[in-house]
Structures are given as C-alpha cells and as structure tokens.
Amino acid sequence: MLPALYRGDHDRVEKLLAADPELDVFEAAALGRSDRLRDLLDDDPTRANAFGDDGFHPLGLACFFGHADAARLLLERGADANALSRNEHVQTAAIHAAAAAQGKDEATRYELVNLALEHGADVNLPQGGGFRAIDAARQNGDTRVEQLLLEHGAEA
C-alpha cells in the first residue's frame, strides 16, 4: 500500500483498498483512516511513535498526505511532533511533512503546520540536509504558511 501511495499510483491504492485489507498504523495514517488509527492506538498506544520498515512514522505520513484529523489524533495520543523519520534518504519531522504536504492546497498545509506548532513542533528544526519548514513553505509559494512560521519564531 505505502509504495503505491509514495508513487502516487492512486489506481493501485484503490485496487488494494477494494480488498478491504486490515491496515497497519502507517497505512491508516497515510490514508487518513482515523477510525482504524484510533482502534490501533487504543490497542497499543506506543504505535503513535512507531517507525515503519521504511523509517517513516505515522505522524509524518498523516501530515505529508494531508490528513489533519489523523495527525490531530496522533498528536493527542502522544506522537512526538519533533521526531525525525529514520528513512535513509529523508529525515523529516511532522512540521516539514506538513509544510510540504503532497498534492494539498495551502489551506491544508497551513492547518497541518499550525497543528504541529500547537503540539510543540520546533519551528526551526532542520530535517536531514538542513531544510526547514519555512524553506518548504517558500518553495511552495505558501505565503500564509510562511507568515505563520515567522510568527512562531522561524528564522528568516
């Protein structure tokens, strides 16, 4: 499921979902399936801070794929807003994933970034390679997200 999501292969994702698979915490977060995510966290609260085989954590996946309800649930259940993923190519935290949310509009990215900030995200936390959330906002031309980050102390 996740490789298809990463590739943006929506047809494949739909085919996989048609079989009604039992989603794991990473898939539930990436797909925004909050009910399934809630059940998984009820069963084992440590899943909020788990890392998948690919090094990504549920919060980062929920943010990157633009699912504010799933991100909110994870944060309310103790997900670390400043945890960096352990992927060999991308070491990103929730705030970076939120600012770069794939295929989402500025309003969604703003909501996700604001949510991360409300739960203690470090506005100046660099991801692997030094890229910061404000850099993603600027890259996307998200002036509202950039302003939000500056208001929370982002270094210009």
C-alpha positions in Angstrom: 0.0 0.0 0.0 2.6 2.6 1.0 4.8 2.1 -2.0 1.8 2.8 -4.2 1.0 5.9 -2.2 4.6 7.1 -2.4 4.5 6.7 -6.2 1.1 8.5 -6.4 -0.4 5.4 -8.0 -4.0 6.1 -7.0 -5.4 3.3 -9.1 -3.2 0.7 -7.4 -4.2 2.1 -4.0 -7.9 1.9 -4.8 -7.4 -1.7 -6.0 -5.7 -2.6 -2.8 -8.3 -0.9 -0.7 -11.1 -2.7 -2.6 -9.9 -5.9 -1.0 -10.6 -4.3 2.4 -7.2 -5.0 3.9 -6.5 -4.7 7.6 -4.5 -1.5 7.6 -1.5 -1.1 9.9 -0.8 2.2 11.8 1.3 3.6 8.9 -1.2 2.8 6.2 -4.1 4.1 8.3 -2.2 7.4 9.0 -1.1 7.8 5.4 -4.7 7.2 4.1 -6.3 9.3 6.8 -8.4 6.4 8.1 -8.9 7.9 11.6 -11.3 5.2 12.9 -8.8 2.4 12.1 -6.0 4.6 13.5 -8.0 5.1 16.7 -8.5 1.4 17.1 -4.8 0.6 16.6 -3.8 3.3 19.1 -6.4 2.0 21.6 -4.9 -1.4 21.3 -1.3 -0.2 21.6 -0.6 3.5 22.4 3.1 3.1 21.5 2.2 2.9 17.9 1.8 6.7 17.9 5.6 6.9 17.9 6.5 3.8 15.9 8.8 3.7 12.9 8.0 1.6 9.9 10.4 -0.5 8.0 11.0 2.4 5.6 11.8 4.7 8.6 8.7 6.9 8.5 6.4 7.5 11.5 2.6 7.7 11.4 2.5 11.4 12.2 4.8 12.3 9.3 2.7 10.2 7.0 -0.5 11.7 8.1 0.9 15.2 7.6 2.6 14.5 4.3 -0.5 13.1 2.8 -2.6 15.9 4.1 -4.8 14.2 6.8 -5.4 16.7 9.6 -7.8 14.5 11.6 -5.3 11.6 11.6 -2.5 14.0 12.5 -4.6 15.5 15.3 -5.4 12.1 16.7 -1.8 11.0 16.7 -0.7 14.2 18.4 -3.4 13.9 21.0 -2.3 10.3 21.6 1.3 11.4 22.3 3.0 11.4 18.9 6.3 13.3 19.2 5.9 16.4 16.9 9.7 16.7 16.7 10.6 13.1 15.9 12.7 12.9 12.7 12.0 10.0 10.4 14.7 7.4 10.1 14.5 6.9 6.4 17.9 6.6 4.7 17.0 9.4 2.2 14.6 11.7 4.1 14.8 12.6 7.8 11.7 14.7 8.3 9.5 15.7 11.2 5.8 16.5 11.2 6.3 20.2 10.6 8.4 19.5 7.5 5.9 17.0 6.1 3.0 19.4 6.9 4.7 22.3 5.0 5.3 20.0 2.1 2.0 18.1 2.1 1.8 16.3 -1.3 -0.8 17.5 -3.6 -2.6 19.6 -1.0 -3.5 23.2 -1.1 -2.1 26.0 1.1 -5.1 25.9 3.5 -4.5 22.2 4.3 -0.7 22.8 4.7 -1.5 25.8 7.0 -3.8 23.7 9.1 -1.3 20.9 9.5 1.6 23.2 10.2 -0.5 25.1 12.8 -1.5 21.7 14.4 2.1 20.7 14.7 3.1 24.0 16.2 0.2 23.8 18.7 1.7 20.5 19.8 5.2 21.7 20.4 6.9 21.4 17.0 10.2 23.2 16.8 9.7 25.9 14.1 13.4 25.9 13.3 14.0 22.1 13.4 16.2 21.2 10.4 15.4 18.0 8.6 18.3 15.9 7.2 20.2 18.2 4.9 19.2 21.3 6.8 15.9 22.0 5.0 13.4 23.7 7.3 9.6 24.0 7.2 9.9 27.7 6.1 12.0 26.5 3.2 9.2 24.2 2.1 6.7 27.0 2.5 8.7 29.3 0.3 9.3 26.5 -2.2 5.5 26.1 -2.4 4.8 29.8 -2.6 2.7 29.4 0.6 2.9 33.0 2.0 0.3 32.3 4.7 2.2 29.2 5.9 5.5 31.2 5.8 3.9 34.0 7.8 2.6 31.5 10.4 6.1 30.1 10.8 7.6 33.6 11.1 5.0 34.4 13.8 6.2 31.4 15.7 9.8 32.4 15.6 11.1 30.9 12.4 14.5 32.3 11.4 14.2 34.1 8.2 
